[in-house]
Structure formats: C-alpha cells, structure tokens
C-alpha cells in the first residue's frame, strides 16, 4: 500500500468522524482501495512503520493478558476488560479480523514468566499497559497523518483508562504544559478553548449542585479545566491570535438534581471535551498536538471518575 492510499483512507475516516457523520462501526482503518495497512506493507511510509510497531507492541500486551490469566485464573475478571479493549483496538488497526483472537498470530509468553504472586502479576500487567499507553502517545506526536494521530491518541487514552482501572494513578489533577504555536495552529486550538470555557461554566454548576462527597471532585475538576483554559489562552495569545471569549451563559439540561443527574452531566461534559481534543489532535502538530493528546487522556480519566465505563477509543466513539 502506498502512502497516498493509506493517508487517503485515514483522511476519509478522520474527516467523517470530525464532521460527526454516521459511519457505522468500521472494523479497521481502511485504505482508499478498501484494503488495510498491515505489517507486510512496504516500509517507505513512516506512518506504516509506526503502525507496525504499535501492532507488535499491542499484540505482545494482549498475549500478556492471556499468560496472566493462565497463571492466575482468579485474575480473569480483572484482566478480561483489558483483553477486550486490545482486541477492539487491534481490529480497528487492521491487525486482525473481527472475531479473530489477536494472540493466534503471536507466540504467547509462558506463564512461567508471570510473577507467582497474583498482586505482583497484576502490577506487572498494569505497568506494561501504562508503557503501551505512553508509547502510543509518542506515536501520536510522530504521526504525519492527522487522522492517524487521532486514532493513536484515542488508543493511548483507552489504554491509560485500563491502567487506571487496574489500579494505576489517574492523574486527575494533571494539566499539560503549553508550548509555542504558530498562528495557524493557534486558530485550530480555538475550538478546544471554547470547550474549556463551557467546561469551566459547567463545573461551576456541578460544584453548586453536587455537594456531599462529590464536592471535592467538583472543585478539582473545576481547577483542572480552569488550568487548561488558561494554558490555551496563553498559547493562543503568544501567537498573536486573539483567544475566543467565553459566552455569557451556556445551555444546561432541564434537571440537574440529585447525585446521579450531577454525575451524568459531568460525564457528558468530559466526553464532549474528549471529542473536541481528539479532533484537535488531528488538526495540530508538535506542542499543540501534545497538549491536546494529554488533555484527551485527562478528560477520559475524568469521565471514568464520574462513572463512565472505560472505552477502547475515548474521543472517537465511532471507531
């Protein structure tokens, strides 16, 4: 497959997603001729090399889930969601066909290599999952194709959610640092800034109506969105572009009463931010893309903290 074929297919996928078109549930990232990028494709395209490395890494992690449950059957319930997420991600990358076991093409690590203590075995799998998430984040920054970067960043965020589910740190208070951007990039960040303006407003409502044990989460969420908003304003202003201003008010659901309604509203806010940041990843490069990818992971973690089920592709649910 040529670079043009792969990027044409990725652009179709990314453009349709960003336009909120209904594409059903694609089983892979297609090329323009209907085929799928694979490890057998020519290495002349740097994005193909990223794809091959990502697939190999994720296959190894998937094999590790099997080896862990073989060594410790009692961990199956904890590990199975990660295996499902990896299956879905590998299918979308075109590494396997729907319903195929990804480990069927991979030499499974022997369960003898899994720590004998279940707690240590789970910690090792959690560490490997975090490492895979970090690697996909690096791939996101290196990708030439914006839509391909969007897919990789969503995979990274999804793996990070799984690492948190397995007991890892959620970094809920994390605000990514800004960096210099040119005016064109700054204009592409305006949508993200608009989303943060709305999120700051929403968290003011969440804090006022949440109360109880959710009050601390509401305050922290408000601070995180406020911090990202301020970083975005600084990045945009430094480029010479005027940052978009917050609106005087924003539409709210008719009824936000009771803990369940407050949590649902908070999840909605975070999921909306996930989608905006995923789109921004595909439209930016360098420091701006890094900021958006890190923000996507943060918003995904927050959606889970408010009760959303971890997803394979936060910010890109159509995948």
KOLTI-326416 format. One record per residue: residue number from 1; residue in three letters; x, y, z of N, C-alpha, C, O in turn. Coordinates in steps of 0.05 Angstrom, whole numbers. Layout:
// KOLTI-326416
    n  res      nx      ny      nz     cax     cay     caz      cx      cy      cz      ox      oy      oz
  NUM  ALA       X       Y       Z       X       Y       Z       X       Y       Z       X       Y       Z
...
***
This chain:
// KOLTI-326416
    n  res      nx      ny      nz     cax     cay     caz      cx      cy      cz      ox      oy      oz
    1  UNK      17     -24       0       0       0       0      18      25       0      37      26      15
    2  UNK      11      44     -16      27      69     -18      18      88       4      -3      85      17
    3  UNK      36     108       9      29     128      29       3     142      22     -14     148      39
    4  UNK       0     148      -4     -24     162     -13     -49     146      -6     -69     157       3
    5  UNK     -48     120     -11     -72     103      -6     -78     103      24    -101     106      32
    6  UNK     -58     100      41     -63      99      69     -74     125      79     -94     126      94
    7  UNK     -61     147      72     -69     173      82     -96     181      71    -112     195      84
    8  UNK    -102     173      47    -129     178      36    -150     164      52    -171     176      59
    9  UNK    -145     139      59    -165     124      75    -167     136     102    -189     139     113
   10  UNK    -144     143     115    -145     155     141    -159     182     141    -173     189     160
   11  UNK    -154     197     120    -167     224     118    -198     220     116    -212     236     129
   12  UNK    -207     201     101    -236     196      99    -247     190     127    -267     201     135
   13  UNK    -233     172     141    -242     165     168    -243     189     186    -263     194     200
   14  UNK    -220     204     187    -219     226     205    -238     248     198    -251     260     216
   15  UNK    -241     254     173    -259     276     165    -288     269     172    -303     286     182
   16  UNK    -296     244     167    -323     236     173    -328     237     203    -349     246     212
   17  UNK    -308     229     219    -311     229     248    -313     258     258    -330     264     274
   18  UNK    -296     275     247    -297     303     256    -322     317     248    -330     337     261
   19  UNK    -334     309     227    -359     321     218    -383     308     231    -406     315     224
   20  UNK    -378     289     250    -399     275     264    -417     259     245    -441     257     250
   21  UNK    -405     249     223    -421     233     205    -425     205     217    -409     196     233
   22  UNK    -446     192     209    -451     165     219    -439     146     199    -449     143     176
   23  UNK    -418     131     208    -405     112     191    -409      84     199    -396      66     189
   24  UNK    -426      79     218    -429      52     229    -406      46     247    -396      64     261
   25  UNK    -396      21     247    -374      13     264    -352       1     247    -352     -24     242
   26  UNK    -333      17     237    -313       6     219    -296     -14     233    -290     -11     257
   27  UNK    -288     -35     219    -272     -56     232    -242     -51     229    -227     -66     241
   28  UNK    -234     -31     214    -206     -25     211    -203       3     200    -222      16     193
   29  UNK    -178      12     198    -172      37     186    -166      31     156    -144      21     150
   30  UNK    -184      37     138    -182      27     111    -165      45      93    -161      69      99
   31  UNK    -155      33      72    -142      49      51    -162      56      30    -185      47      31
   32  UNK    -154      72      11    -173      81     -10    -182      59     -28    -202      61     -41
   33  UNK    -166      37     -29    -174      14     -46    -189      -7     -30    -194     -29     -41
   34  UNK    -196      -1      -5    -211     -20      11    -194     -39      27    -205     -55      42
   35  UNK    -167     -39      23    -150     -57      38    -142     -44      64    -149     -21      69
   36  UNK    -127     -59      80    -120     -50     106     -89     -48     109     -75     -66     100
   37  UNK     -79     -26     120     -50     -25     125     -42     -48     142     -56     -55     161
   38  UNK     -20     -61     136     -11     -84     151      19     -84     154      33     -69     142
   39  UNK      28    -102     172      57    -104     177      72    -113     152      96    -110     151
   40  UNK      58    -125     133      71    -134     109      75    -112      88      88    -116      68
   41  UNK      63     -88      93      65     -67      74      93     -56      73     109     -61      91
   42  UNK      99     -42      52     126     -31      48     133     -11      70     115       3      80
   43  UNK     159      -9      77     167       8     100     173      37      91     183      52     107
   44  UNK     167      44      66     174      71      57     159      93      71     168     116      71
   45  UNK     136      87      82     119     107      95     125     107     125     121      86     138
   46  UNK     134     129     137     139     130     165     114     122     182     117     110     203
   47  UNK      90     130     173      66     122     188      62      92     188      52      81     207
   48  UNK      70      79     166      68      50     165      87      37     186      79      17     199
   49  UNK     110      49     190     129      38     210     117      42     238     119      24     255
   50  UNK     104      65     242      90      69     268      69      48     272      66      37     294
   51  UNK      53      43     251      32      23     253      43      -4     259      32     -18     277
   52  UNK      64     -13     246      75     -39     250      85     -42     279      80     -62     292
   53  UNK      99     -21     289     109     -22     316      87     -23     337      88     -38     357
   54  UNK      66      -7     332      43      -6     350      29     -33     352      22     -43     373
   55  UNK      25     -45     328      12     -71     327      28     -92     342      17    -108     358
   56  UNK      54     -93     337      71    -113     351      71    -109     381      69    -128     396
   57  UNK      72     -84     390      72     -78     419      45     -86     431      45     -98     453
   58  UNK      23     -80     417      -3     -86     429      -9    -116     428     -24    -126     445
   59  UNK       1    -130     408      -2    -159     407      12    -172     431       2    -190     443
   60  UNK      36    -162     437      51    -172     460      36    -168     486      35    -185     503
   61  UNK      25    -144     488       9    -138     512     -16    -156     514     -23    -166     535
   62  UNK     -28    -160     491     -52    -178     491     -44    -206     499     -59    -220     513
   63  UNK     -21    -216     489     -12    -242     497      -6    -243     527     -10    -263     540
   64  UNK       4    -221     537       9    -219     566     -16    -222     583     -15    -233     605
   65  UNK     -39    -213     572     -63    -216     588     -71    -245     590     -80    -255     611
   66  UNK     -67    -260     568     -73    -289     568     -54    -304     587     -63    -321     603
   67  UNK     -28    -297     586      -9    -310     603     -15    -305     633     -12    -322     650
   68  UNK     -24    -280     638     -30    -273     666     -54    -289     677     -53    -299     699
   69  UNK     -74    -291     661     -98    -306     670     -93    -336     670    -105    -351     686
   70  UNK     -75    -346     653     -68    -374     654     -53    -381     680     -57    -401     692
   71  UNK     -35    -362     688     -20    -366     713     -37    -361     737     -33    -374     758
   72  UNK     -57    -343     735     -73    -336     758    -102    -333     749    -112    -311     744
   73  UNK    -117    -356     747    -144    -355     738    -162    -336     754    -182    -326     744
   74  UNK    -155    -332     779    -172    -314     796    -171    -285     786    -188    -269     793
   75  UNK    -151    -278     770    -149    -251     759    -165    -247     734    -165    -224     723
   76  UNK    -178    -267     724    -191    -266     698    -211    -243     696    -212    -228     677
   77  UNK    -227    -239     717    -247    -218     717    -235    -191     716    -246    -173     703
   78  UNK    -212    -187     729    -198    -161     728    -185    -156     701    -184    -133     692
   79  UNK    -175    -177     689    -159    -174     664    -175    -174     639    -167    -162     619
   80  UNK    -198    -187     640    -214    -191     615    -221    -165     601    -220    -164     577
   81  UNK    -229    -143     616    -236    -118     601    -212    -107     585    -216     -96     563
   82  UNK    -188    -110     596    -164    -101     581    -161    -117     555    -155    -106     534
   83  UNK    -165    -143     557    -163    -160     533    -184    -152     512    -178    -151     489
   84  UNK    -208    -146     521    -229    -138     502    -221    -111     488    -225    -108     464
   85  UNK    -211     -93     504    -203     -67     492    -181     -71     472    -182     -59     450
   86  UNK    -161     -87     478    -139     -93     459    -149    -106     434    -140    -100     412
   87  UNK    -168    -125     437    -180    -138     414    -192    -117     395    -188    -118     371
   88  UNK    -207     -99     407    -221     -79     391    -201     -60     377    -204     -53     354
   89  UNK    -181     -52     392    -161     -33     381    -146     -46     359    -141     -34     338
   90  UNK    -138     -71     362    -123     -85     341    -140     -90     317    -131     -90     294
   91  UNK    -166     -94     321    -184     -98     298    -187     -72     282    -186     -73     258
   92  UNK    -189     -50     296    -192     -24     282    -166     -17     267    -166      -5     246
   93  UNK    -143     -25     278    -118     -21     265    -114     -39     241     -94     -37     226
   94  UNK    -132     -58     237    -130     -76     215    -111     -99     220    -104    -114     201
   95  UNK    -103    -104     245     -84    -125     252     -97    -152     253     -84    -172     249
   96  UNK    -123    -153     258    -138    -178     259    -165    -173     247    -174    -151     243
   97  UNK    -178    -195     240    -205    -194     230    -225    -195     254    -218    -207     274
   98  UNK    -249    -183     251    -268    -184     273    -273    -213     281    -278    -231     265
   99  UNK    -271    -218     307    -276    -244     319    -251    -261     321    -251    -282     334
  100  UNK    -229    -253     307    -204    -269     309    -190    -263     335    -191    -240     345
  101  UNK    -177    -282     346    -161    -278     370    -134    -266     362    -119    -279     347
  102  UNK    -127    -242     372    -102    -230     364     -78    -247     371     -58    -246     357
  103  UNK     -80    -263     393     -57    -279     401     -53    -303     384     -34    -318     387
  104  UNK     -71    -309     364     -68    -332     347     -44    -329     329     -33    -349     319
  105  UNK     -35    -304     325     -11    -300     308      13    -292     325      34    -285     314
  106  UNK      11    -295     351      32    -286     369      41    -309     386      25    -324     396
  107  UNK      67    -311     390      77    -330     409      70    -321     437      80    -300     446
  108  UNK      53    -335     451      45    -327     478      68    -330     498      81    -350     498
  109  UNK      72    -310     515      92    -313     535      84    -335     554      60    -338     561
  110  UNK     104    -351     563      98    -373     581      89    -362     608      98    -341     617
  111  UNK      70    -376     620      61    -367     646      83    -369     667      80    -359     689
  112  UNK     104    -384     660     127    -386     678     141    -359     681     155    -354     701
  113  UNK     137    -341     662     149    -314     663     131    -294     678     139    -271     682
  114  UNK     108    -303     687      90    -285     702      97    -288     732     101    -311     742
  115  UNK      98    -266     747     104    -268     776      85    -288     790      61    -289     783
  116  UNK      96    -303     809      80    -323     822      59    -311     841      38    -323     846
  117  UNK      65    -287     851      45    -273     868      25    -258     851      32    -243     833
  118  UNK      -1    -263     855     -22    -250     839     -20    -220     839     -24    -207     818
  119  UNK     -15    -208     862     -13    -179     863      10    -168     846       7    -148     833
  120  UNK      33    -182     847      55    -173     831      50    -178     801      58    -162     784
  121  UNK      36    -199     795      29    -205     767      11    -183     756      14    -174     733
  122  UNK      -9    -175     772     -27    -153     763     -12    -127     761     -16    -112     742
  123  UNK       6    -122     779      22     -97     778      40     -97     753      43     -76     740
  124  UNK      51    -120     745      67    -122     721      50    -116     696      59    -102     678
  125  UNK      26    -127     696       9    -123     673       0     -93     671      -1     -82     650
  126  UNK      -5     -82     694     -12     -53     696      11     -36     685       6     -17     670
  127  UNK      35     -43     693      59     -28     684      61     -30     654      66     -11     640
  128  UNK      58     -55     643      60     -58     614      39     -43     599      44     -32     578
  129  UNK      15     -41     611      -7     -26     598      -1       4     598      -6      17     578
  130  UNK      10      14     620      18      42     622      40      48     602      39      69     589
  131  UNK      58      30     599      80      34     579      69      34     551      78      50     534
  132  UNK      50      17     545      38      17     518      23      42     513      24      53     491
  133  UNK       9      53     533      -5      78     530      15     101     525      10     117     507
  134  UNK      37     101     539      57     122     534      69     119     507      75     140     494
  135  UNK      74      95     498      85      91     471      66     101     449      75     113     430
  136  UNK      40      96     453      21     105     433      19     136     433      14     148     413
  137  UNK      24     148     456      25     177     458      49     187     442      46     207     427
  138  UNK      72     174     445      95     182     429      89     179     399      97     196     383
  139  UNK      76     157     392      68     152     364      50     175     354      52     183     331
  140  UNK      32     184     371      14     206     364      29     230     355      22     243     335
  141  UNK      50     237     370      65     261     364      82     257     339      88     277     325
  142  UNK      90     232     333     107     227     310      91     223     284     103     226     262
  143  UNK      66     217     286      50     211     262      49     235     243      46     258     251
  144  UNK      51     229     217      48     250     197      19     256     190      11     279     186
  145  UNK       3     235     190     -25     238     183     -40     247     208     -39     234     229
  146  UNK     -55     269     205     -71     278     228     -92     259     237     -94     253     261
  147  UNK    -108     248     218    -128     228     227    -116     203     239    -128     191     258
  148  UNK     -93     194     229     -79     171     241     -70     178     270     -72     162     288
  149  UNK     -61     203     274     -53     212     300     -77     212     319     -75     205     342
  150  UNK    -100     219     309    -125     218     325    -131     190     335    -138     186     358
  151  UNK    -129     171     317    -133     143     324    -114     134     346    -121     121     365
  152  UNK     -88     141     342     -67     133     361     -72     146     388     -68     133     409
  153  UNK     -80     171     388     -84     185     414    -108     173     429    -108     171     453
  154  UNK    -129     165     413    -152     152     426    -144     125     438    -153     117     459
  155  UNK    -127     110     423    -117      85     434    -101      89     459    -105      75     479
  156  UNK     -84     110     459     -68     116     483     -86     122     507     -81     112     529
  157  UNK    -106     138     502    -125     146     524    -140     121     534    -144     118     558
  158  UNK    -148     104     515    -162      79     523    -145      61     540    -155      49     559
  159  UNK    -120      57     532    -101      40     547     -96      53     575     -93      38     595
  160  UNK     -94      79     576     -90      92     601    -114      87     620    -110      83     644
  161  UNK    -138      89     609    -161      83     626    -160      55     637    -168      50     660
  162  UNK    -150      36     621    -148       8     631    -126       6     653    -130      -9     672
  163  UNK    -105      20     649     -84      20     670     -95      31     696     -89      21     718
  164  UNK    -111      53     694    -123      64     718    -143      44     730    -144      41     755
  165  UNK    -158      30     713    -177      11     723    -163     -12     738    -174     -24     757
  166  UNK    -139     -18     730    -123     -39     743    -108     -29     767     -93     -44     779
  167  UNK    -113      -4     775    -101       7     800     -80      27     796     -68      36     815
  168  UNK     -75      36     771     -55      57     766     -65      84     774     -88      89     780
  169  UNK     -46     103     773     -53     131     780     -69     144     758     -63     141     734
  170  UNK     -90     158     765    -108     171     745     -98     199     738    -107     209     717
  171  UNK     -81     211     753     -71     238     748     -93     257     742     -92     272     722
  172  UNK    -113     257     759    -137     274     753    -131     304     755    -145     320     743
  173  UNK    -110     311     769    -104     340     772     -84     349     751     -74     372     752
  174  UNK     -77     332     732     -56     338     713     -66     359     692     -87     356     681
  175  UNK     -50     380     688     -55     400     667     -30     400     650      -9     408     659
  176  UNK     -32     393     624      -8     392     607       3     419     603     -11     439     601
  177  UNK      30     421     601      42     448     596      37     457     567      33     440     549
  178  UNK      38     482     563      34     493     537      61     495     523      82     488     534
  179  UNK      61     505     499      86     509     483      80     528     461      57     535     456
  180  UNK     101     537     448      97     557     426      82     545     402      88     522     394
  181  UNK      64     560     392      49     552     368      48     575     348      50     598     356
  182  UNK      46     568     323      44     589     303      15     598     300      -3     584     311
  183  UNK       9     620     287     -19     630     285     -38     610     274     -61     608     283
  184  UNK     -30     594     254     -48     574     242     -56     553     263     -79     546     265
  185  UNK     -36     544     278     -42     524     299     -60     537     321     -78     524     331
  186  UNK     -54     562     327     -69     575     348     -98     577     341    -116     573     357
  187  UNK    -104     582     315    -132     584     307    -145     556     309    -169     555     314
  188  UNK    -130     535     305    -141     508     307    -147     501     336    -162     482     342
  189  UNK    -134     515     355    -139     510     383    -163     525     395    -171     521     418
  190  UNK    -175     542     378    -197     558     388    -221     540     396    -235     547     415
  191  UNK    -226     518     382    -248     501     389    -243     488     416    -262     486     432
  192  UNK    -218     480     421    -212     469     447    -216     490     469    -226     483     491
  193  UNK    -208     514     464    -212     535     484    -242     540     488    -250     544     511
  194  UNK    -258     540     467    -287     543     471    -298     521     488    -315     526     505
  195  UNK    -288     496     484    -298     474     501    -290     477     530    -305     470     548
  196  UNK    -266     488     535    -258     492     562    -273     515     576    -279     513     599
  197  UNK    -279     536     560    -297     557     571    -323     544     581    -333     550     603
  198  UNK    -335     527     564    -360     515     571    -357     496     595    -375     494     612
  199  UNK    -334     481     596    -330     462     618    -327     477     645    -337     468     665
  200  UNK    -313     499     644    -309     515     669    -337     524     679    -343     523     703
  201  UNK    -353     534     661    -380     542     668    -396     518     679    -410     521     700
  202  UNK    -394     496     666    -409     472     674    -400     462     702    -417     455     718
  203  UNK    -374     463     707    -365     454     733    -373     473     755    -375     464     779
  204  UNK    -378     498     749    -389     516     769    -416     506     778    -423     507     801
  205  UNK    -432     497     758    -459     486     764    -456     459     779    -470     454     798
  206  UNK    -437     442     769    -434     416     782    -426     419     811    -436     405     829
  207  UNK    -408     438     817    -400     443     845    -422     453     862    -425     446     885
  208  UNK    -439     470     850    -461     482     865    -483     461     871    -496     463     892
  209  UNK    -487     442     854    -509     423     857    -499     395     866    -516     378     873
  210  UNK    -473     391     865    -463     364     872    -464     360     902    -478     342     912
  211  UNK    -448     376     916    -448     373     945    -438     346     955    -429     330     939
  212  UNK    -438     343     981    -431     317     993    -403     308     985    -385     324     983
  213  UNK    -401     282     981    -375     270     975    -365     277     947    -341     274     941
  214  UNK    -382     288     930    -374     296     903    -363     324     903    -353     333     882
  215  UNK    -364     339     925    -356     367     925    -326     370     919    -318     387     904
  216  UNK    -310     352     931    -281     354     926    -275     348     897    -258     361     885
  217  UNK    -288     328     885    -284     322     857    -292     346     839    -279     352     820
  218  UNK    -314     358     846    -324     381     831    -304     404     831    -298     416     811
  219  UNK    -293     409     855    -273     431     857    -248     424     842    -236     442     829
  220  UNK    -239     400     844    -215     392     829    -219     393     799    -202     403     784
  221  UNK    -242     383     790    -249     384     762    -250     413     752    -240     419     730
  222  UNK    -261     430     767    -263     459     760    -234     470     757    -229     484     738
  223  UNK    -217     463     776    -189     473     775    -174     463     751    -159     478     738
  224  UNK    -178     438     744    -165     426     721    -173     440     695    -157     447     679
  225  UNK    -199     443     691    -209     456     667    -201     485     666    -194     496     645
  226  UNK    -201     498     689    -192     526     690    -163     528     683    -155     546     668
  227  UNK    -147     509     692    -118     509     686    -114     505     656     -97     519     644
  228  UNK    -128     486     644    -125     481     615    -134     506     599    -122     513     580
  229  UNK    -156     518     608    -166     541     595    -145     563     595    -140     576     574
  230  UNK    -132     567     618    -112     589     620     -87     583     603     -76     601     591
  231  UNK     -79     557     602     -57     550     585     -63     555     555     -47     565     540
  232  UNK     -87     547     547     -95     551     519     -96     581     513     -87     589     491
  233  UNK    -106     597     531    -107     626     526     -78     637     522     -73     653     505
  234  UNK     -60     628     539     -32     637     537     -20     628     511      -6     644     498
  235  UNK     -24     603     503     -13     593     478     -23     609     454      -8     617     436
  236  UNK     -49     614     454     -61     629     431     -53     658     431     -46     668     409
  237  UNK     -52     671     454     -44     698     455     -15     702     446      -8     721     432
  238  UNK       2     683     454      31     685     448      35     684     418      56     694     408
  239  UNK      17     672     403      20     670     374      10     695     360      13     698     335
  240  UNK      -2     714     375     -13     738     363     -42     736     355     -53     755     343
  241  UNK     -54     714     361     -83     710     355     -99     717     380     -91     711     402
  242  UNK    -122     729     376    -140     736     399    -156     712     407    -170     700     391
  243  UNK    -153     703     432    -168     679     441    -198     684     440    -208     706     446
  244  UNK    -213     664     433    -242     666     433    -251     670     462    -241     658     481
  245  UNK    -271     687     465    -281     693     492    -303     674     501    -316     661     484
  246  UNK    -306     672     527    -328     655     538    -354     669     532    -356     693     531
  247  UNK    -375     652     529    -402     663     526    -412     672     553    -403     661     573
  248  UNK    -432     690     553    -443     698     579    -457     675     594    -457     675     619
  249  UNK    -467     656     580    -480     633     592    -482     610     572    -478     614     548
  250  UNK    -487     586     583    -489     562     566    -514     547     573    -523     547     596
  251  UNK    -525     533     553    -549     517     557    -542     494     576    -521     481     574
  252  UNK    -561     488     594    -558     466     613    -581     447     610    -602     455     601
  253  UNK    -577     422     619    -600     404     619    -623     415     637    -618     431     655
  254  UNK    -647     407     631    -670     418     645    -669     412     675    -675     429     692
  255  UNK    -660     388     682    -660     380     710    -632     368     717    -624     348     706
  256  UNK    -619     381     736    -594     371     747    -598     369     777    -587     386     792
  257  UNK    -613     350     785    -619     347     814    -612     319     823    -619     300     810
  258  UNK    -598     317     845    -590     291     855    -563     283     845    -555     291     824
  259  UNK    -550     266     860    -523     257     853    -521     244     826    -501     248     811
  260  UNK    -541     227     819    -540     213     793    -540     233     770    -526     230     750
  261  UNK    -558     253     771    -560     272     750    -535     289     748    -526     296     725
  262  UNK    -524     296     770    -499     312     770    -476     296     758    -461     307     741
  263  UNK    -474     271     765    -452     254     754    -456     250     724    -437     251     709
  264  UNK    -481     247     715    -487     244     687    -479     269     671    -467     268     650
  265  UNK    -485     292     683    -478     317     670    -448     320     668    -437     329     648
  266  UNK    -434     313     690    -405     315     690    -393     297     669    -374     304     655
  267  UNK    -403     272     666    -394     254     646    -398     266     618    -380     264     601
  268  UNK    -421     278     614    -427     289     588    -407     311     581    -397     313     558
  269  UNK    -400     328     601    -381     349     596    -353     338     589    -341     347     569
  270  UNK    -345     317     603    -318     306     598    -317     291     571    -298     293     557
  271  UNK    -339     277     564    -339     263     539    -339     283     515    -327     278     494
  272  UNK    -353     305     519    -353     326     498    -325     337     495    -315     341     472
  273  UNK    -311     342     517    -283     351     515    -265     330     502    -247     337     487
  274  UNK    -270     305     508    -254     284     495    -257     286     465    -236     284     451
  275  UNK    -281     289     455    -285     290     426    -272     315     414    -260     313     392
  276  UNK    -273     337     428    -261     362     417    -231     359     417    -218     366     397
  277  UNK    -219     348     438    -190     345     438    -181     324     418    -159     327     406
  278  UNK    -196     303     414    -188     283     393    -188     296     366    -170     291     350
  279  UNK    -208     312     360    -208     327     335    -184     346     333    -172     348     312
  280  UNK    -178     359     355    -156     378     355    -129     364     350    -111     375     338
  281  UNK    -126     339     360    -102     324     355     -98     321     325     -75     323     316
  282  UNK    -119     315     310    -116     310     282    -110     336     266    -101     335     243
  283  UNK    -115     359     278    -112     384     264     -87     399     272     -81     421     261
  284  UNK     -71     389     291     -48     403     301     -23     386     299     -24     363     291
  285  UNK       0     398     305      26     384     305      42     394     330      34     412     344
  286  UNK      64     380     334      84     389     354      72     394     381      56     378     391
  287  UNK      79     417     394      70     422     421      39     424     423      28     415     443
  288  UNK      26     435     403      -3     437     404     -16     409     405     -34     404     420
  289  UNK      -5     391     388     -16     364     388     -10     350     414     -28     336     424
  290  UNK      13     354     425      20     341     451       1     351     473      -7     335     489
  291  UNK      -5     377     473     -23     387     493     -50     374     490     -62     365     510
  292  UNK     -60     373     466     -87     362     461     -89     332     467    -109     323     478
  293  UNK     -68     317     461     -68     288     466     -67     283     497     -82     266     506
  294  UNK     -51     299     511     -51     296     540     -78     304     553     -87     291     572
  295  UNK     -90     325     542    -116     333     552    -137     312     547    -155     308     563
  296  UNK    -136     299     523    -154     278     517    -153     256     538    -173     246     548
  297  UNK    -128     248     545    -125     227     566    -137     236     592    -151     221     606
  298  UNK    -132     261     600    -142     272     625    -173     271     625    -185     263     645
  299  UNK    -185     280     604    -215     281     602    -226     253     603    -247     248     615
  300  UNK    -212     234     590    -222     206     591    -221     196     620    -240     182     628
  301  UNK    -200     202     634    -198     194     662    -220     206     679    -232     193     696
  302  UNK    -226     231     674    -247     244     689    -274     232     683    -291     230     701
  303  UNK    -279     225     658    -305     213     651    -309     187     666    -331     181     676
  304  UNK    -287     171     669    -288     146     684    -292     152     714    -307     138     728
  305  UNK    -278     173     724    -282     180     752    -310     188     759    -320     184     781
  306  UNK    -325     198     739    -353     205     743    -372     182     736    -396     186     735
  307  UNK    -361     159     731    -378     135     728    -380     124     700    -395     105     696
  308  UNK    -366     136     680    -368     125     653    -352     100     651    -330      98     662
  309  UNK    -361      81     635    -347      56     631    -322      62     613    -325      75     593
  310  UNK    -298      52     621    -275      56     603    -280      46     575    -293      26     571
  311  UNK    -270      61     556    -275      56     528    -249      50     512    -227      58     521
  312  UNK    -251      35     490    -226      30     474    -215      55     461    -191      57     457
  313  UNK    -234      74     454    -226      97     439    -239     123     450    -257     133     438
  314  UNK    -230     132     473    -241     157     484    -238     180     463    -217     183     452
  315  UNK    -259     195     459    -258     217     440    -264     209     412    -269     226     395
  316  UNK    -264     183     406    -270     173     379    -289     149     381    -282     127     372
  317  UNK    -313     153     392    -331     130     398    -340     116     372    -349      93     374
  318  UNK    -339     129     349    -349     116     325    -330      94     316    -338      77     299
  319  UNK    -305      93     326    -287      72     319    -296      45     330    -283      25     326
***
